[in-house]
Amino acid sequence: MIKGKQIWLNGNLVPWDQVKVHIVSETFSYGLGVFEGIRCYSTGKGMVIFRVREHMERFLNSARVLFLTIPYSLDALLSASGEAVRANDFENGCYLRPMAYVSSYGETSWDFRKASVDVAIAVWDWGAYISEEGQSEGLRVKTSSYTRHHPNVFMTKSKSNANYLNFILAKGEALRTGFDDALLLDVNGFVAEGPVANVFMVKGEEIITPPLTYILGGITRDTVLRLAKDEGISCREEFITRDQLYTADEVFFCGTAVEITPVREIDFIVIGSGKPGPVTKHLREKFFDVVSAKDDRYLRWLSFV
């Protein structure tokens, strides 16, 4: 990680090292905050933020269901995103982390309708989230002993701070047992998602992904579904079991962090040929054409900075 120079904080640009949150902030104590992860890519036509509108809409909706009031409009957040990217001046792409958190402490009695909410947009160079080997050869994945939350335990459609402890536990377990990543099942035992990724399987000439019932609606997931349909690939949302993944022709993860990354093995079972399959490789190639501004059909997804 290479840190940025400035953080957009409540309408102002503040030097990175000067941004502080009090130790007894109620978000720090209880995890009640929301965030987004957004990529900005360097293209031959300039820097572009990928699907920033959709990310910021989800950001506002994440706060809404937790009774947090973000004191900025969608348009203001879109403008702030561009301002934050320009202020940090990364040449080869960067990562944006919008955050909304409770800056008060001890004043809300857990009625967060009364909370004072700060909004920040940090920008940094994250580097490669997935290793070169993982991207080119595929990930080794373990089905986690931790289950994805029931929708009435946490609000699974909110990208909230507290929700990510579930993912941290799952990913940590996978890493400690020698795998690259984890797969979480839902409360009924069906495939849900990876710690920061949605999951797809390829069977025959069709791609299948779990419905949104228990999972966060991924922006990259939506991108994959649209690209696949535009490429004439049949798509279906359906509850699937992990043994269906074991016998799939291909499996891949997708998300802002992982982009589109093949899975070569799950629970010591080799998927397909054990190499990235043709559908995964094709969709990955199309995805990078889109974010590199090489496909004019999808320029609406790119916000030029």
N, C-alpha and C positions, 0 to 999 in steps of 0.2 A: 504494500500500500504506500502511495506517495500522497501525503496530505495536501490539501488545497491551501490557498492563500487567504481567502475571505469566505465567511459564512454569511449568507443572507439570514438576518434575524429580525423579525418583526418590522420589516420594511427598510432596514439598514444593512449595509455591508460592514461586518465586524471582523478584524483579524482573527485567524483561526484559533490561536492560542489564548485569545481573550474571551472566548465564549464560555460561560460558566453556568452550571446548574447547581442549586443548593442541595446539600447532602440529604436534607429532609423534604425535598420535593415529593409530593404525593405520587408522582409518576415513578420516581426512583424507588419509593417504598412499596408500591402496589402494582406497578406495571401498567397503569391505565394511561396509555398513550397510543398513538397510531403513527405509521410511517409508510413510506413508499420506497421502492428501488427502481431507478430509471437509468437507462444507458444513453449516453451521447456518443455518437460515432463520428469519426473523421472520414470524410468522403472527398472525392475529386471536385465536388461542388461546394465544399465547406462543411462546417460542423453541423450535425443534425441531432436533435433529441427525438428518440423513437417513441411515438405514441404517447406524448406527454399529456395530451388532453385526457385520454382514457385513464392514465395513471392518476392524474389529479382529481378526476371525477370519483375514482375509487377511494382516494385519500379523504375527500369530503364525506363520502358515504360511510367509510370506516369510522369516522368520528361521530357521525350522526347516530349510528346504532348504539354507541357507547355514551350518548348524552353529552358529548364534548362539542362545544361550539367553536369552530375555527373562524376567527374574525377577518377572513379574507375571502373574496369572491373567487370563482374559478378563473376568471380573466386575470385577476391580480396574481394568482398563483402561477399562471402560465407566463406572465410577464416576469415574475420574480425568478422563474427557472432559467430563462434566457439571461437575465442579469447575473445570476450566480455563475453560470457557465462562462460568460464573458470575463467576469472578474477574476476567474482562476486560470484562464488562458492555457489550458492543456491542449497540446497540438495533436495528440494521437488518440483522442477519445477520452471519456471520463465517465464517472458514475455519480448520479445525483441521489441524495438521501433527504427527501422532505420529512420533517418530523413535527408532530404536534404533541405538546406535553404540558402537564399541569405545573405551573411555576409557583403556585401558592403552596402553603403547607399548614396543616392543622386547622384549616378554615372551612372546609366543605362538609365535614361530617359524612363524607362519602356521597353526598349529593352533588355530583359533578356538574349539574346544571349551573351551579354557582361558581364553578372553577374559573380561574384566570388561566387562559391557554396561550402559551407562546408557540410560535411557528418558526422553524428554521429550515433552511435548505443548505446542506453541506455538499461539497463537490470534491471528489478525489480521484486519483488514478488507482483503481483497484488491482490492475494487472489481470492475469488469467485466474479465474475462479477454479477452473478445471485444468488439470495438468495436460501437457501436450499429448501424453500417452492416453489419458482418458478421452480426450477429444478425438484422437485418430483411431484408437483401438477399441474404445468403449469402456464403460465402468463395470466394476464388480460390485454388486448390490446385495445387501442382506435385508430380509424381511424383519422388521423391528418387533421387539417384544412390547413396545409402546404403541398404543392405539391412537389414531386420529380422534380428536375431540368429537363428542356428540354435539349437535348444534345447540342444544340447551345447556351445555356445560360452559362453553365459550361461544361467542358469536363467530362462527367459522367464516363468515363473509367479511369480517373486519380484519384488516391487516394490522392487528394490534400487537404491542410489545409483548404482552403476557402470553399470547398464543404461541410465541416462538420458543418458549421453554420446552414445549412438546417436541418441537423439531430438533432443538439442541440435544435433548436426551437421546433421541433416535439416531442422529448423526454420530454423536459421541460413542454410542454403543457399537455402531458399525465400524468406526475407525479403530476402536480398541480390539475388535475381533478380526482385523486384517482386511476389511472391505473398504471400498472407496466411498460408498454412500448407502443410504437406507431407503426402504420402502415401507410406508405405513399403511396399515389396513384400517378400515372404518369399524364402527362398533358392531357391525353385523358380519365382519370377517371378509368383506369385499375390499378390493384394492382401492386405496384412496389417492395417495400422492407421495412424492419424495419430500424431504425436509424443506427444500426451497424450489420445488419443481413439480409440475404436473407430469403424468405418465401416459404414454401412448403405446399400444401394441399394433403390430401389423400382422394380419392373417390373410393369406392369399392376396387379393387385390384391394383389400379394405383396411382402413385404420380405425381403431376403436379406442375410446378413452372414457374413463368414468364420468358420470354426470356430476353436476355441481352440488349435489345434495349435501355432502359433507366437507367440501373443499372450497378453497378460495378460488374465485374466478380469475384465472391467470390471463394477463394481457398477451403473453407469448402463446399460451394455449389457444386463445381466440385467433391469433395470427396464423398458427399452424392449421387450424380448421379451415380458415378462409383460403390460405394458399393451396391446401390440398384440394379443396373443391374447385378452385380455379384451374388446377392442373388436371382435373378430371379424375381424381382419386376419391373413391367412395369413403364417406366418413360416417361414423355412428357413435353416439353416446350410449353407454350401457354399463350396468354393474358387471364387473369381471372379477374372477377369482385369481389367486396367485398361481394356481396350476395352469390356468389359461395362459398366463404370462410365460410359464416354463415351456409351453409347447408352441409359443408364437414364433412366427418367422423372424420378426424383429421387435425390439423394444427400444424406446428412447425416452429420455427426459427432456422437458423444455421449461424455460423460465428466464427471467431477466438475467440472473446470474449464470446459469448453465447454458443459456441460449438454446441450441438443439444439440444434445449429446447422446450418442448411442450407449445402450446397455448391452454388454456382452455376456453377462453371467448374473444369475440370481440364485442365491442360496446354494452355491456350488454347481448349479445346473447351467450348462452352456445354452445360450439362446441362439437358435438357428445355426448358422455356420460358425458362430463365435467371433464374427467380424461385423463391422457396420454394414447393414443391408442396403440394397439399392433405393428403397423408398426413403429411408432415413437420410441417406447421402443426398438424394435429390431435393428433399425438403430443406435440408441444411444449406445446400447450395442456393436455393431460391431465397431462403431467409437472408443470407448474407448479401445477395443481390439487392434485396429490398433495403436493408439498413445501410448499404453503401450507395444508395440513390442511383443504382444502375437499372432499375425497373420503373419506368415512368408511371406504370399503372398504380403504384402504391406511394406516390409522392405525398398523398394526403396524410400519410402516417408520419411524415417527417417534418419536424419544426426546425427550420434553418436558423442558426444563431448568428 
